Amino acid sequence: MGTPNAVGDWSSEMEVNAFRRLFPLRYYERHLSESIRPNARPLKKASDTIVSLGTVASSDGSALAKIGSTTMLAAIKMEVMTPSVDSPDGGRIGKQPWTTQSLFFY
């Protein structure tokens, strides 16, 4: 949940969380009216962004991007193949969806 406020009291944080869950529209409208996000970042300030290339050693190309608290991973593995007799001009694309929950621990 976080840390207690300056007085060492968890009740204020619990009240804010309860208000946010019970009245989400009013919660976000209040922040927007003050031009600030719930995490105290101004509306016009972008989240910190980090991009790392070549993060997956077993792939032919990869990138890890982190924008604020969101993390994304993209990787590609290529393989030269012989086309099938049925479609000599065709190829094949396979995909493997990954989720950050399976790759990273928070």
All heavy atoms as an XYZ file, in Angstrom:
813
protein
N       0.804     -1.189      0.000
C       0.000      0.000      0.000
C       0.850      1.257      0.000
O       0.427      2.294     -0.441
C      -0.928     -0.014      1.209
C      -2.191      0.695      0.859
S      -3.509      0.865      2.052
C      -3.340     -0.337      3.261
N       2.051      1.215      0.528
C       2.897      2.396      0.553
C       3.413      2.644      1.939
O       3.500      1.750      2.763
N       3.740      3.884      2.203
C       4.258      4.237      3.521
C       3.265      5.134      4.227
O       2.454      5.814      3.594
C       5.601      4.984      3.384
O       5.383      6.136      2.574
C       6.647      4.089      2.757
N       3.313      5.181      5.547
C       2.381      6.035      6.274
C       2.705      7.502      6.034
O       3.811      7.843      5.642
C       2.599      5.642      7.735
C       3.950      5.035      7.781
C       4.186      4.440      6.420
N       1.716      8.375      6.281
C       1.967      9.799      6.123
C       2.883     10.299      7.235
O       3.352      9.526      8.070
C       0.652     10.581      6.052
C      -0.186     10.409      7.307
O       0.324     10.022      8.350
N      -1.466     10.677      7.198
N       3.144     11.602      7.282
C       4.124     12.167      8.216
C       3.789     11.851      9.669
O       4.670     11.751     10.504
C       4.221     13.673      8.009
N       2.517     11.673      9.997
C       2.136     11.403     11.376
C       2.232      9.913     11.696
O       2.052      9.514     12.827
C       0.681     11.881     11.638
C       0.506     12.313     13.075
C       0.265     12.985     10.707
N       2.565      9.093     10.704
C       2.663      7.659     10.922
C       1.303      6.987     10.912
O       1.117      5.938     11.495
N       0.341      7.581     10.238
C      -1.041      7.120     10.253
C      -1.421      6.615      8.866
O      -1.229      7.307      7.881
C      -1.896      8.316     10.687
C      -3.372      8.103     10.575
O      -3.794      6.987     10.254
O      -4.110      9.063     10.818
N      -1.949      5.395      8.785
C      -2.329      4.799      7.502
C      -3.732      5.218      7.071
O      -4.132      4.989      5.939
C      -2.305      3.274      7.597
C      -0.943      2.702      7.809
C      -0.397      2.332      8.989
C       0.044      2.455      6.820
N       0.867      1.853      8.797
C       1.168      1.911      7.472
C       0.097      2.622      5.444
C       2.312      1.556      6.798
C       1.243      2.260      4.769
C       2.326      1.732      5.449
N      -4.508      5.832      7.962
C      -5.920      6.096      7.665
C      -6.102      7.030      6.477
O      -7.014      6.832      5.673
C      -6.635      6.648      8.897
O      -6.078      7.896      9.262
N      -5.274      8.056      6.318
C      -5.430      8.983      5.187
C      -5.242      8.262      3.863
O      -6.006      8.472      2.922
C      -4.420     10.125      5.292
O      -4.695     10.905      6.419
N      -4.226      7.424      3.777
C      -3.983      6.676      2.545
C      -5.133      5.718      2.264
O      -5.565      5.568      1.123
C      -2.668      5.916      2.628
C      -2.322      5.207      1.338
C      -0.990      4.502      1.389
O      -0.181      4.783      2.275
O      -0.776      3.647      0.507
N      -5.653      5.089      3.290
C      -6.782      4.175      3.112
C      -8.019      4.927      2.650
O      -8.762      4.436      1.797
C      -7.053      3.418      4.414
C      -5.971      2.380      4.708
S      -6.079      1.603      6.317
C      -7.746      1.096      6.418
N      -8.247      6.140      3.169
C      -9.396      6.939      2.744
C      -9.269      7.341      1.281
O     -10.244      7.302      0.524
C      -9.528      8.174      3.625
C     -10.005      7.864      5.029
C      -9.975      9.074      5.945
O      -9.747     10.207      5.453
O     -10.177      8.886      7.153
N      -8.070      7.731      0.861
C      -7.844      8.104     -0.537
C      -8.087      6.896     -1.438
O      -8.747      7.010     -2.473
C      -6.416      8.666     -0.736
C      -6.085      8.815     -2.212
C      -6.274     10.001     -0.023
N      -7.560      5.735     -1.063
C      -7.763      4.522     -1.867
C      -9.243      4.143     -1.938
O      -9.735      3.744     -2.987
C      -6.945      3.359     -1.314
C      -5.487      3.474     -1.683
O      -5.144      4.090     -2.683
N      -4.629      2.898     -0.868
N      -9.958      4.290     -0.830
C     -11.392      3.988     -0.822
C     -12.135      4.956     -1.731
O     -12.993      4.548     -2.519
C     -11.933      4.057      0.602
N     -11.826      6.246     -1.652
C     -12.468      7.248     -2.503
C     -12.190      6.954     -3.977
O     -13.089      7.014     -4.812
C     -11.974      8.648     -2.129
C     -12.616      9.748     -2.921
C     -13.878     10.203     -2.587
C     -11.966     10.324     -3.992
C     -14.488     11.220     -3.312
C     -12.564     11.333     -4.722
C     -13.828     11.779     -4.385
N     -10.925      6.611     -4.294
C     -10.543      6.308     -5.676
C     -11.334      5.115     -6.215
O     -11.780      5.112     -7.354
C      -9.040      6.014     -5.751
C      -8.558      5.627     -7.152
C      -7.073      5.367     -7.192
N      -6.615      4.360     -6.256
C      -6.648      3.047     -6.474
N      -7.115      2.578     -7.606
N      -6.201      2.203     -5.572
N     -11.539      4.104     -5.398
C     -12.268      2.908     -5.849
C     -13.778      3.125     -5.914
O     -14.446      2.595     -6.791
C     -11.954      1.726     -4.939
C     -10.546      1.234     -5.112
C     -10.217      0.172     -4.087
N      -8.827     -0.178     -4.169
C      -8.398     -1.378     -4.532
N      -9.248     -2.326     -4.827
N      -7.115     -1.627     -4.582
N     -14.311      3.894     -4.988
C     -15.754      4.113     -4.957
C     -16.219      5.168     -5.957
O     -17.305      5.072     -6.509
C     -16.191      4.516     -3.542
C     -16.059      3.434     -2.477
C     -16.310      4.018     -1.096
C     -17.020      2.292     -2.758
N     -15.389      6.200     -6.154
C     -15.760      7.314     -7.028
C     -14.626      7.619     -8.000
O     -14.017      8.692     -7.951
C     -16.072      8.563     -6.185
C     -17.070      8.325     -5.097
C     -16.654      8.181     -3.774
C     -18.427      8.230     -5.376
C     -17.573      7.959     -2.761
C     -19.347      8.012     -4.369
C     -18.927      7.868     -3.056
N     -14.310      6.700     -8.915
C     -13.151      6.901     -9.788
C     -13.260      8.146    -10.667
O     -12.273      8.852    -10.865
C     -13.085      5.629    -10.621
C     -14.427      5.006    -10.503
C     -14.989      5.447     -9.192
N     -14.449      8.425    -11.184
C     -14.598      9.594    -12.050
C     -14.317     10.876    -11.282
O     -13.542     11.732    -11.734
C     -16.011      9.630    -12.658
C     -16.261     10.729    -13.674
C     -15.298     10.615    -14.849
C     -17.691     10.676    -14.170
N     -14.888     11.021    -10.104
C     -14.637     12.223     -9.285
C     -13.169     12.301     -8.866
O     -12.583     13.382     -8.810
C     -15.547     12.230     -8.057
C     -16.980     12.571     -8.432
C     -17.945     12.618     -7.295
N     -17.456     13.239     -6.091
C     -17.962     13.002     -4.884
N     -18.978     12.171     -4.740
N     -17.479     13.587     -3.817
N     -12.571     11.155     -8.568
C     -11.156     11.121     -8.168
C     -10.274     11.698     -9.272
O      -9.448     12.575     -9.026
C     -10.769      9.663     -7.863
C      -9.315      9.453     -7.544
C      -8.816      9.740     -6.285
C      -8.443      8.940     -8.500
C      -7.475      9.527     -5.980
C      -7.111      8.725     -8.212
C      -6.636      9.015     -6.942
O      -5.314      8.813     -6.656
N     -10.473     11.228    -10.513
C      -9.644     11.712    -11.620
C     -10.030     13.124    -12.047
O      -9.167     13.904    -12.440
C      -9.683     10.732    -12.798
C      -8.941      9.457    -12.470
C      -9.622      8.274    -12.253
C      -7.562      9.462    -12.339
C      -8.935      7.116    -11.914
C      -6.869      8.306    -12.016
C      -7.552      7.141    -11.800
O      -6.878      6.001    -11.463
N     -11.307     13.489    -11.974
C     -11.708     14.857    -12.292
C     -11.047     15.857    -11.349
O     -10.636     16.938    -11.758
C     -13.231     14.999    -12.216
C     -13.942     14.425    -13.413
C     -15.458     14.461    -13.267
O     -15.976     14.589    -12.133
O     -16.128     14.337    -14.306
N     -10.934     15.486    -10.078
C     -10.295     16.373     -9.101
C      -8.825     16.609     -9.473
O      -8.341     17.731     -9.418
C     -10.394     15.778     -7.691
C      -9.756     16.665     -6.633
C      -9.886     16.085     -5.254
N     -11.276     16.121     -4.835
C     -11.713     15.603     -3.698
N     -10.879     14.993     -2.889
N     -12.982     15.687     -3.376
N      -8.138     15.553     -9.877
C      -6.741     15.709    -10.281
C      -6.629     16.533    -11.556
O      -5.767     17.407    -11.666
C      -6.073     14.346    -10.475
C      -5.747     13.669     -9.183
N      -6.631     12.853     -8.549
C      -4.649     13.728     -8.407
C      -6.093     12.415     -7.429
N      -4.885     12.926     -7.316
N      -7.489     16.274    -12.529
C      -7.451     17.027    -13.781
C      -7.738     18.501    -13.559
O      -7.129     19.359    -14.189
C      -8.438     16.437    -14.795
C      -8.031     15.107    -15.408
C      -9.163     14.538    -16.245
C      -6.772     15.268    -16.243
N      -8.654     18.815    -12.657
C      -8.971     20.220    -12.391
C      -7.782     20.966    -11.785
O      -7.662     22.173    -11.930
C     -10.184     20.337    -11.467
O      -9.858     19.898    -10.167
N      -6.891     20.229    -11.142
C      -5.688     20.835    -10.557
C      -4.460     20.639    -11.448
O      -3.338     20.950    -11.039
C      -5.429     20.236     -9.174
C      -6.552     20.539     -8.189
C      -6.376     19.843     -6.859
O      -5.264     19.324     -6.592
O      -7.346     19.805     -6.095
N      -4.670     20.116    -12.674
C      -3.593     19.876    -13.655
C      -2.458     19.039    -13.085
O      -1.280     19.326    -13.286
C      -3.049     21.211    -14.184
O      -4.047     21.883    -14.896
N      -2.831     18.007    -12.367
C      -1.824     17.110    -11.796
C      -2.350     15.677    -11.866
O      -3.548     15.444    -11.784
C      -1.468     17.525    -10.349
C      -0.188     16.859     -9.914
C      -2.596     17.239     -9.390
C       0.486     17.555     -8.759
N      -1.457     14.745    -12.034
C      -1.831     13.333    -12.078
C      -1.886     12.782    -10.656
O      -1.302     13.346     -9.738
C      -0.798     12.548    -12.883
C      -0.708     12.997    -14.328
C       0.488     12.315    -14.993
N       0.778     12.924    -16.263
C       0.286     12.509    -17.424
N      -0.506     11.478    -17.453
N       0.590     13.129    -18.534
N      -2.548     11.632    -10.466
C      -2.600     11.034     -9.127
C      -1.215     10.725     -8.542
O      -1.053     10.711     -7.327
C      -3.399      9.753     -9.342
C      -4.272     10.063    -10.505
C      -3.429     10.940    -11.388
N      -0.205     10.523     -9.392
C       1.145     10.257     -8.879
C       1.940     11.548     -8.675
O       3.151     11.510     -8.499
C       1.895      9.301     -9.804
C       2.158      9.890    -11.179
O       1.788     11.022    -11.474
N       2.786      9.111    -12.033
N       1.265     12.697     -8.729
C       1.840     14.029     -8.478
C       2.676     14.564     -9.640
O       3.279     15.613     -9.533
C       2.638     14.058     -7.184
N       2.688     13.885    -10.780
C       3.409     14.380    -11.945
C       2.510     15.350    -12.693
O       1.343     15.060    -12.937
C       3.812     13.208    -12.843
C       4.612     13.624    -14.076
C       5.208     12.430    -14.796
N       4.309     11.323    -14.991
C       3.577     11.134    -16.084
N       3.629     11.972    -17.079
N       2.800     10.077    -16.178
N       3.033     16.528    -13.065
C       2.222     17.482    -13.832
C       1.747     16.872    -15.147
O       2.408     16.017    -15.725
C       3.179     18.653    -14.092
C       4.237     18.526    -13.045
C       4.360     17.059    -12.760
N       0.582     17.328    -15.634
C      -0.002     16.767    -16.850
C       0.906     16.910    -18.061
O       0.949     16.037    -18.916
C      -1.350     17.429    -17.153
C      -2.478     17.106    -16.180
C      -3.729     17.886    -16.569
C      -2.767     15.623    -16.157
N       1.643     17.997    -18.169
C       2.470     18.241    -19.353
C       3.865     17.634    -19.248
O       4.662     17.761    -20.166
C       2.567     19.738    -19.625
C       1.227     20.322    -20.034
C       1.339     21.751    -20.459
C      -0.019     22.273    -20.896
N       0.052     23.603    -21.454
N       4.186     16.974    -18.134
C       5.505     16.351    -17.977
C       5.402     14.879    -18.377
O       4.552     14.150    -17.890
C       5.998     16.460    -16.546
C       7.408     15.914    -16.372
C       7.879     16.089    -14.946
C       9.302     15.645    -14.745
N       9.628     14.324    -15.201
N       6.268     14.462    -19.275
C       6.268     13.066    -19.737
C       6.879     12.147    -18.676
O       7.683     12.582    -17.853
C       7.069     12.954    -21.031
N       6.500     10.901    -18.739
C       7.097      9.897    -17.844
C       8.549      9.665    -18.248
O       8.915      9.826    -19.414
C       6.353      8.566    -17.970
O       5.036      8.690    -17.524
N       9.356      9.257    -17.292
C      10.738      8.891    -17.603
C      10.716      7.690    -18.542
O       9.932      6.762    -18.372
C      11.503      8.535    -16.332
C      11.702      9.735    -15.422
O      11.694     10.872    -15.933
O      11.859      9.535    -14.214
N      11.578      7.724    -19.560
C      11.612      6.675    -20.570
C      13.020      6.111    -20.699
O      13.985      6.867    -20.762
C      11.158      7.241    -21.938
O       9.849      7.788    -21.787
C      11.140      6.167    -22.998
N      13.111      4.787    -20.723
C      14.394      4.099    -20.888
C      14.209      3.050    -21.983
O      13.228      2.298    -21.960
C      14.830      3.405    -19.583
C      15.011      4.422    -18.466
C      16.098      2.598    -19.795
C      15.176      3.791    -17.098
N      15.124      2.997    -22.946
C      15.084      1.980    -24.003
C      16.437      1.292    -24.053
O      17.470      1.953    -24.114
C      14.761      2.608    -25.382
C      14.806      1.550    -26.473
C      13.413      3.305    -25.358
N      16.429     -0.023    -23.991
C      17.654     -0.819    -24.089
C      17.528     -1.748    -25.286
O      16.532     -2.461    -25.419
C      17.852     -1.662    -22.832
O      17.943     -0.841    -21.696
N      18.520     -1.752    -26.137
C      18.523     -2.614    -27.322
C      19.358     -3.857    -27.060
O      20.320     -3.819    -26.297
C      19.073     -1.854    -28.526
C      18.326     -0.572    -28.910
C      19.023      0.124    -30.060
C      16.896     -0.881    -29.253
N      18.997     -4.956    -27.704
C      19.764     -6.193    -27.577
C      19.648     -6.848    -26.221
O      20.593     -7.448    -25.728
N      18.490     -6.766    -25.602
C      18.326     -7.292    -24.247
C      18.103     -8.797    -24.183
O      18.312     -9.402    -23.147
C      17.157     -6.581    -23.541
O      16.012     -6.654    -24.376
C      17.476     -5.140    -23.272
N      17.670     -9.409    -25.284
C      17.451    -10.862    -25.318
C      18.557    -11.471    -26.171
O      18.561    -11.346    -27.393
C      16.058    -11.214    -25.894
C      15.860    -12.718    -25.945
C      14.964    -10.549    -25.082
N      19.500    -12.133    -25.534
C      20.680    -12.649    -26.230
C      20.344    -13.726    -27.259
O      21.028    -13.856    -28.266
C      21.675    -13.200    -25.204
N      19.285    -14.480    -27.048
C      18.943    -15.573    -27.969
C      18.116    -15.109    -29.165
O      17.719    -15.915    -29.987
C      18.174    -16.657    -27.215
O      16.962    -16.119    -26.709
N      17.864    -13.813    -29.300
C      17.074    -13.318    -30.433
C      17.982    -12.619    -31.437
O      19.122    -12.289    -31.150
C      15.999    -12.351    -29.940
O      16.594    -11.142    -29.517
N      17.436    -12.396    -32.639
C      18.189    -11.669    -33.670
C      18.065    -10.164    -33.487
O      18.859     -9.402    -34.029
C      17.689    -12.077    -35.056
C      18.020    -13.533    -35.357
O      19.171    -13.937    -35.099
O      17.132    -14.262    -35.825
N      17.102     -9.724    -32.765
C      16.920     -8.311    -32.465
C      15.933     -8.174    -31.327
O      14.952     -8.911    -31.249
N      16.195     -7.261    -30.391
C      15.281     -7.097    -29.266
C      15.428     -5.710    -28.677
O      16.437     -5.026    -28.880
C      15.545     -8.153    -28.188
O      16.844     -7.995    -27.661
N      14.397     -5.314    -27.951
C      14.409     -4.029    -27.259
C      13.549     -4.141    -26.006
O      12.510     -4.804    -26.011
C      13.881     -2.923    -28.155
N      13.990     -3.500    -24.963
C      13.246     -3.390    -23.716
C      12.979     -1.910    -23.514
O      13.917     -1.110    -23.536
C      14.051     -3.967    -22.547
C      13.400     -3.887    -21.178
C      12.250     -4.879    -21.085
C      14.417     -4.178    -20.095
N      11.721     -1.538    -23.364
C      11.360     -0.137    -23.159
C      10.596     -0.009    -21.854
O       9.729     -0.834    -21.549
C      10.509      0.370    -24.314
N      10.930      1.022    -21.097
C      10.222      1.298    -19.853
C       9.782      2.748    -19.893
O      10.595      3.652    -20.053
C      11.121      1.027    -18.649
C      10.393      1.200    -17.347
C      11.187      0.698    -16.170
C      10.323      0.865    -14.937
N      10.930      0.348    -13.747
N       8.473      2.951    -19.791
C       7.895      4.288    -19.757
C       7.106      4.385    -18.462
O       6.076      3.725    -18.302
C       6.985      4.550    -20.967
C       7.774      4.376    -22.264
C       6.379      5.946    -20.894
C       6.936      4.440    -23.514
N       7.619      5.169    -17.531
C       6.990      5.239    -16.214
C       7.066      3.884    -15.547
O       8.136      3.293    -15.425
N       5.926      3.338    -15.140
C       5.910      2.025    -14.490
C       5.502      0.914    -15.461
O       5.254     -0.206    -15.039
C       4.955      2.049    -13.297
O       3.645      2.334    -13.738
N       5.434      1.225    -16.754
C       5.072      0.226    -17.764
C       6.326     -0.280    -18.464
O       7.140      0.518    -18.916
C       4.117      0.841    -18.813
O       2.956      1.329    -18.133
C       3.712     -0.186    -19.853
N       6.485     -1.587    -18.539
C       7.648     -2.199    -19.176
C       7.189     -3.042    -20.360
O       6.225     -3.798    -20.245
C       8.409     -3.085    -18.174
O       8.765     -2.296    -17.045
C       9.654     -3.673    -18.790
N       7.870     -2.879    -21.503
C       7.538     -3.634    -22.709
C       8.794     -4.301    -23.248
O       9.871     -3.722    -23.185
C       6.972     -2.695    -23.782
C       5.693     -2.015    -23.370
S       5.557     -0.312    -23.908
C       6.837      0.513    -23.054
N       8.638     -5.489    -23.778
C       9.750     -6.218    -24.371
C       9.338     -6.673    -25.761
O       8.237     -7.199    -25.954
C      10.111     -7.448    -23.531
C      11.173     -8.367    -24.108
C      12.528     -7.667    -24.146
C      11.263     -9.644    -23.310
N      10.211     -6.451    -26.741
C       9.972     -6.936    -28.101
C      11.228     -7.664    -28.560
O      12.345     -7.200    -28.331
C       9.673     -5.765    -29.032
N      11.041     -8.808    -29.164
C      12.183     -9.589    -29.660
C      11.779    -10.285    -30.949
O      10.608    -10.593    -31.161
C      12.614    -10.615    -28.616
N      12.757    -10.511    -31.801
C      12.493    -11.206    -33.057
C      13.566    -12.271    -33.264
O      14.733    -12.074    -32.964
C      12.453    -10.227    -34.258
C      12.024    -10.938    -35.526
C      13.775     -9.528    -34.446
C      11.644    -10.012    -36.657
N      13.135    -13.412    -33.731
C      14.026    -14.527    -34.053
C      13.726    -14.908    -35.487
O      12.586    -15.207    -35.820
C      13.756    -15.704    -33.113
C      14.623    -16.898    -33.343
C      15.996    -16.676    -32.784
C      16.800    -17.955    -32.904
N      18.203    -17.696    -32.764
N      14.715    -14.842    -36.356
C      14.502    -15.154    -37.768
C      15.195    -16.450    -38.130
O      16.213    -16.795    -37.554
C      15.011    -14.005    -38.631
C      14.239    -12.725    -38.385
S      14.735    -11.400    -39.442
C      14.204    -11.999    -41.016
N      14.617    -17.127    -39.115
C      15.156    -18.410    -39.541
C      14.927    -18.543    -41.051
O      13.835    -18.264    -41.542
C      14.406    -19.509    -38.780
C      14.790    -20.894    -39.116
C      13.958    -21.886    -38.290
O      13.315    -21.505    -37.299
O      13.962    -23.063    -38.686
N      15.946    -18.939    -41.778
C      15.812    -19.183    -43.213
C      15.213    -20.567    -43.384
O      15.706    -21.535    -42.822
C      17.169    -19.073    -43.935
C      17.020    -19.402    -45.409
C      17.771    -17.694    -43.731
N      14.131    -20.624    -44.166
C      13.429    -21.896    -44.348
C      13.217    -22.166    -45.832
O      13.200    -21.244    -46.639
C      12.060    -21.839    -43.651
C      12.148    -21.596    -42.162
S      10.533    -21.394    -41.417
C       9.887    -23.034    -41.562
N      13.031    -23.406    -46.169
C      12.690    -23.798    -47.533
C      11.173    -23.748    -47.649
O      10.472    -24.321    -46.820
C      13.189    -25.217    -47.824
O      14.590    -25.275    -47.575
C      12.902    -25.626    -49.255
N      10.650    -23.048    -48.684
C       9.199    -22.985    -48.840
C       8.607    -24.366    -49.095
O       9.267    -25.237    -49.642
C       8.990    -22.080    -50.050
C      10.312    -21.512    -50.398
C      11.356    -22.301    -49.707
N       7.354    -24.515    -48.734
C       6.687    -25.801    -48.973
C       6.366    -25.941    -50.458
O       6.305    -24.966    -51.201
C       5.404    -25.889    -48.143
O       4.452    -24.992    -48.647
N       6.141    -27.154    -50.894
C       5.821    -27.436    -52.290
C       4.478    -26.796    -52.650
O       4.288    -26.311    -53.767
C       5.783    -28.966    -52.537
C       5.376    -29.294    -53.954
C       7.125    -29.577    -52.204
N       3.541    -26.746    -51.691
C       2.210    -26.188    -51.936
C       2.242    -24.673    -52.175
O       1.407    -24.144    -52.906
C       1.277    -26.481    -50.758
C       1.050    -27.977    -50.579
O       1.227    -28.716    -51.569
O       0.701    -28.369    -49.460
N       3.173    -23.978    -51.553
C       3.241    -22.514    -51.725
C       4.708    -22.089    -51.831
O       5.286    -21.565    -50.887
C       2.549    -21.805    -50.571
O       3.113    -22.202    -49.346
N       5.309    -22.298    -52.999
C       6.735    -22.000    -53.166
C       7.080    -20.510    -53.055
O       8.214    -20.158    -52.766
C       7.055    -22.525    -54.564
C       5.754    -22.588    -55.272
C       4.712    -22.821    -54.218
N       6.091    -19.636    -53.275
C       6.336    -18.195    -53.148
C       5.940    -17.662    -51.783
O       5.997    -16.464    -51.539
C       5.555    -17.431    -54.228
C       6.053    -17.767    -55.627
O       7.249    -18.088    -55.760
O       5.233    -17.721    -56.570
N       5.491    -18.524    -50.913
C       4.993    -18.090    -49.603
C       6.017    -18.269    -48.506
O       7.089    -18.837    -48.694
N       5.676    -17.762    -47.368
C       6.525    -17.885    -46.191
C       5.669    -18.152    -44.971
O       4.485    -18.478    -45.083
N       6.251    -17.984    -43.820
C       5.525    -18.250    -42.593
C       5.951    -17.257    -41.532
O       7.133    -16.923    -41.419
C       5.820    -19.661    -42.119
C       5.029    -20.099    -40.930
C       5.300    -21.539    -40.638
N       6.649    -21.685    -40.090
C       6.929    -22.402    -39.010
N       5.980    -23.056    -38.394
N       8.147    -22.495    -38.574
N       5.004    -16.786    -40.793
C       5.286    -15.894    -39.659
C       4.669    -16.531    -38.430
O       3.486    -16.869    -38.418
C       4.696    -14.490    -39.881
C       5.353    -13.818    -41.081
C       4.875    -13.639    -38.628
C       4.783    -12.473    -41.423
N       5.465    -16.701    -37.432
C       4.971    -17.227    -36.169
C       5.120    -16.160    -35.104
O       5.964    -15.285    -35.208
N       4.277    -16.223    -34.095
C       4.404    -15.240    -33.019
C       4.304    -15.923    -31.678
O       3.633    -16.937    -31.526
C       3.357    -14.146    -33.153
C       1.942    -14.623    -33.025
C       0.973    -13.480    -33.129
C      -0.429    -14.026    -32.916
N      -1.406    -13.014    -32.746
N       4.976    -15.364    -30.725
C       4.980    -15.883    -29.367
C       4.668    -14.704    -28.447
O       5.512    -13.853    -28.232
C       6.356    -16.456    -29.027
C       6.550    -16.812    -27.576
C       6.049    -18.194    -27.258
O       6.102    -19.061    -28.102
N       5.555    -18.387    -26.058
N       3.450    -14.601    -27.946
C       3.143    -13.472    -27.057
C       3.799    -13.674    -25.696
O       3.775    -14.756    -25.134
C       1.622    -13.514    -26.957
C       1.260    -14.929    -27.241
C       2.312    -15.475    -28.169
N       4.399    -12.615    -25.210
C       5.002    -12.627    -23.878
C       4.308    -11.579    -23.045
O       3.849    -10.577    -23.561
C       6.482    -12.278    -23.943
C       7.329    -13.309    -24.589
C       7.028    -14.607    -24.829
C       8.651    -13.118    -25.094
N       8.075    -15.247    -25.446
C       9.085    -14.341    -25.619
C       9.505    -12.042    -25.143
C      10.335    -14.520    -26.182
C      10.753    -12.216    -25.705
C      11.152    -13.437    -26.208
N       4.261    -11.791    -21.774
C       3.714    -10.783    -20.878
C       4.803    -10.396    -19.889
O       5.676    -11.190    -19.563
C       2.493    -11.301    -20.108
O       2.918    -12.391    -19.276
C       1.402    -11.769    -21.046
N       4.723     -9.162    -19.402
C       5.720     -8.725    -18.427
C       5.608     -9.528    -17.143
O       6.583     -9.704    -16.437
C       5.564     -7.225    -18.111
O       4.219     -6.984    -17.699
C       5.893     -6.381    -19.308
N       4.414    -10.078    -16.845
C       4.272    -10.856    -15.630
C       5.127    -12.113    -15.674
O       5.622    -12.574    -14.670
C       2.797    -11.257    -15.397
C       1.910    -10.119    -14.993
C       1.462     -9.262    -16.165
O       1.605     -9.635    -17.314
N       0.932     -8.099    -15.869
N       5.331    -12.667    -16.874
C       6.136    -13.888    -16.968
C       7.628    -13.602    -17.041
O       8.435    -14.501    -16.890
C       5.707    -14.704    -18.183
O       5.970    -13.996    -19.357
N       8.016    -12.345    -17.285
C       9.414    -12.023    -17.446
C      10.020    -11.235    -16.294
O      11.207    -11.304    -16.041
C       9.614    -11.209    -18.736
C       9.198    -11.922    -20.023
C       9.262    -10.951    -21.190
C      10.095    -13.090    -20.275
N       9.217    -10.443    -15.620
C       9.735     -9.546    -14.605
C       8.987     -9.745    -13.297
O       7.808    -10.039    -13.285
C       9.587     -8.080    -15.034
C      10.261     -7.798    -16.347
C       9.514     -7.721    -17.498
C      11.628     -7.637    -16.425
C      10.119     -7.476    -18.719
C      12.233     -7.402    -17.635
C      11.482     -7.324    -18.781
N       9.671     -9.557    -12.229
C       9.058     -9.638    -10.908
C       9.094     -8.252    -10.282
O      10.125     -7.606    -10.286
C       9.816    -10.635    -10.023
C       9.828    -12.012    -10.614
C      10.925    -12.476    -11.306
C       8.721    -12.839    -10.494
C      10.934    -13.739    -11.873
C       8.724    -14.095    -11.047
C       9.836    -14.551    -11.739
N       7.950     -7.801     -9.797
C       7.871     -6.461     -9.220
C       8.048     -6.518     -7.727
O       7.684     -7.423     -7.070
C       6.517     -5.819     -9.560
C       6.355     -5.618    -11.033
C       5.684     -6.537    -11.809
C       6.901     -4.508    -11.645
C       5.531     -6.349    -13.169
C       6.762     -4.322    -13.006
C       6.073     -5.238    -13.744
O       5.941     -5.049    -15.088
